[in-house]
């Protein structure tokens, strides 16, 4: 009868493998007693790992763990140039020494503001303003100012016609005369003057009995009395 070649955990049962059919053979395996090939997939996993030489070569291009203050400024991109463009603490203190501290409300002397003292001297005080206003007329509302306070207004109004006077004067005047709106009889001597003038018909009749305007050599000799006989003699 052939021996049972079934496996358990990748081990073939037998005296050479140390596996004698126990459900868990690991307690029976001594340290270093197994070959790599006897452990399922172990060689493949070992092959996929970097060896010491590869690890050393890979780490050779890497920075060691950076501790506080252990990395040179030159290794940080543009750090040296950026720091070079910054003011030193001493320069900052020196620069601020010539500057005014933060100005709060009421903390700055008027004398420190250019021209402010002289400008304020040219302004009226509250009392001066009150005194000046006291000599001025309050805001004048509609109908609130007496006519006597307006220079020459009373005498000027006396020289003007009242509403009644204006109404009376208009009542004696002709309304605005429109085209053909005025009777001929209202125009002085117009009727008698027109009677003395020839009518259009009278003018036409008079013209009909008269010779047209005589142009150069346009009048026959026979029309001029005795001209033909005079020229014949």
Secondary structure, DSSP 8 states (H G I E B T S, - for coil): ------EETTEE-BTTTTB-S-S-GGGG--TT-S-GGGSTTHHHHHHTS--HHHHHHHHHTS-----TT-S-GGGSTTHHHHHHTS--HHHHHHHHHTS-----TT-S-GGGSTTHHHHHHTS--HHHHHHHHHTS-----TT-S-GGGSTTHHHHHHTS--HHHHHHHHHTS-----TT-S-GGGSTTHHHHHHTS--HHHHHHHHHTS-----TT-S-GGGSTTHHHHHH-
